[in-house]
Amino acid sequence: MDLVYNTTMVVIAIGKENISMEERDDIITLVDEDGKEQDFEVIMTLEVEDNEYAILAPVGSDDEEDAYVFKIVYDNEEEFSLVAIEDDEEYENVVATYETLMDEEM
C-alpha cells in the first residue's frame, strides 16, 4: 500500500458520534474540498515525535490501493480534526515510521 501526500481532503472536526458507521469504529467519513463525502477505513494510528497520525484507506479498497496520511489534532477529549500534512519533512518522518512498522509485522 502506497501512502499518498494528500492536501485535498478536509475534515473540520469529528466527534465520537460521527466516527462509527454501521457500528464499526474503524470507518470514518471525510469531506473533500468540493463537499463530497467518502468513507475511509482507519488502517492504523501511530505516534511520531509527540504527534499522532492516522493512516486511512478508502472503504472497499485492497492492499494495492493508495492510503492517506493525516495528522490528528485534538480539539478536546471528545472531538478531533484530521489535518493534511503540509511539511515535507514531517510527512517523510511519518512514512518512514509507517514503513518500519510494516516491515516489523512481516
C-alpha positions as CSV (number, residue, x, y, z in Angstrom):
1,M,0.0,0.0,0.0
2,D,1.5,3.3,-1.0
3,L,1.0,6.4,1.2
4,V,-0.3,9.5,-0.5
5,Y,0.8,13.0,0.3
6,N,-2.7,14.5,0.4
7,T,-3.9,18.1,0.7
8,T,-7.3,17.8,-0.9
9,M,-9.3,16.1,1.8
10,V,-10.5,18.3,4.6
11,V,-12.1,17.4,7.9
12,I,-13.1,20.2,10.1
13,A,-14.0,18.3,13.3
14,I,-15.1,14.8,14.0
15,G,-17.0,14.0,17.2
16,K,-17.1,10.4,18.5
17,E,-20.7,10.2,17.4
18,N,-19.7,10.8,13.8
19,I,-16.9,8.2,13.7
20,S,-18.8,4.9,13.6
21,M,-20.6,3.7,10.5
22,E,-22.8,0.6,10.9
23,E,-21.3,0.3,14.4
24,R,-17.7,0.0,13.0
25,D,-15.4,2.3,14.8
26,D,-12.7,1.9,12.2
27,I,-14.7,3.7,9.5
28,I,-14.8,7.5,9.2
29,T,-16.3,9.8,6.6
30,L,-14.1,12.6,5.1
31,V,-15.4,15.5,3.1
32,D,-13.3,16.8,0.2
33,E,-12.9,20.4,-0.9
34,D,-15.9,20.0,-3.1
35,G,-18.1,18.8,-0.3
36,K,-18.2,15.2,-1.5
37,E,-18.2,12.6,1.3
38,Q,-16.1,9.5,1.2
39,D,-15.8,6.7,3.7
40,F,-12.3,5.6,4.8
41,E,-11.0,2.7,7.0
42,V,-8.6,3.6,9.7
43,I,-5.6,1.3,8.9
44,M,-3.7,2.4,11.9
45,T,-2.8,5.3,14.1
46,L,0.8,6.0,15.1
47,E,2.8,8.4,17.1
48,V,5.8,10.2,15.6
49,E,7.7,12.9,17.6
50,D,4.9,13.5,20.1
51,N,2.2,13.9,17.4
52,E,-0.4,11.4,16.4
53,Y,-1.2,10.4,12.8
54,A,-3.9,8.3,11.1
55,I,-3.3,6.1,8.0
56,L,-6.6,5.9,6.1
57,A,-7.6,3.8,3.0
58,P,-10.9,4.2,1.0
59,V,-13.5,1.7,2.1
60,G,-13.6,-1.3,-0.2
61,S,-10.0,-0.8,-1.4
62,D,-7.5,-3.6,-1.4
63,D,-3.9,-3.6,-0.3
64,E,-2.8,-2.3,-3.8
65,E,-4.7,0.9,-3.4
66,D,-3.2,4.2,-2.0
67,A,-3.6,5.2,1.6
68,Y,-3.7,8.7,3.0
69,V,-1.8,10.2,6.0
70,F,-3.4,12.8,8.3
71,K,-2.2,14.5,11.5
72,I,-4.7,14.1,14.3
73,V,-5.3,17.3,16.2
74,Y,-7.5,17.0,19.3
75,D,-9.9,19.9,19.9
76,N,-11.0,18.5,23.2
77,E,-11.5,15.0,24.7
78,E,-14.5,14.2,22.5
79,E,-13.5,15.8,19.2
80,F,-10.6,15.9,16.9
81,S,-9.6,17.1,13.4
82,L,-7.7,15.4,10.7
83,V,-5.2,17.8,9.1
84,A,-3.3,17.3,5.9
85,I,0.4,17.3,6.5
86,E,2.0,20.2,4.6
87,D,5.6,19.9,5.8
88,D,7.7,17.6,3.6
89,E,10.0,16.6,6.5
90,E,7.1,15.8,8.8
91,Y,5.5,13.7,6.1
92,E,8.7,11.8,5.4
93,N,9.1,11.0,9.1
94,V,5.6,9.6,9.3
95,V,6.1,7.5,6.2
96,A,9.4,6.2,7.5
97,T,7.8,5.2,10.8
98,Y,4.9,3.5,9.0
99,E,7.2,1.6,6.7
100,T,9.3,0.4,9.7
101,L,6.2,-0.8,11.5
102,M,5.0,-2.6,8.3
103,D,8.4,-4.3,7.9
104,E,8.4,-5.4,11.6
105,E,5.0,-7.1,11.1
106,M,6.3,-9.2,8.2
